[in-house]
Amino acid sequence: MTDEKKKEFTRRISEANPTEMVVILYDIALTYVEEGQEAFDAGDPEGFRKALGRVRATLTELMNSLNIAYEPAPAMMQLYRFCIRRLARSEAAGETEGLREVRRVLDPLRDSYASLAAQTSAAPVMGNSQTVVAGLTYGRGSLNENLTGDTNRGFLV
């Protein structure tokens, strides 16, 4: 994952409510799926293996966030387990069909959670986090991110 993507995900996480956090996890998993495909296409088996491991780790995080006492969590758990098994088989066989199957499962789930997040008015998970207000500006030979407001960066309680 590029440094720019990491910064983008970090900014989104700092401002996200619980439903948006799930969308971000899906976005991270799908980013790693793309990286796995790119590594496979480039003939980089180590990069392919690492990307698949990262997708599995993200799916495990999604599994850990489920509250099994409520529907549809048990069905979601089964979907995540299917994806993890399919990625393991894909890695063992050295093929990318598993990546395509995982993408077919995760894309609609991500879109569903994104529509839920748009309707949710919950507060951000992180308190005391810095909010990007001004956005990006051009400096002499560089692009600068301007931040206004509280400068504690979420470390104060």
PyMOL commands that set and color helices and strands:
alter all, ss='L'
color gray80, all
select helices_A, chain A and resi 3-15+18-41+45-64+73-93+97-119
alter helices_A, ss='H'
color red, helices_A
select strands_A, chain A and resi 135-139+142-146
alter strands_A, ss='S'
color yellow, strands_A
deselect
rebuild
show_as cartoon
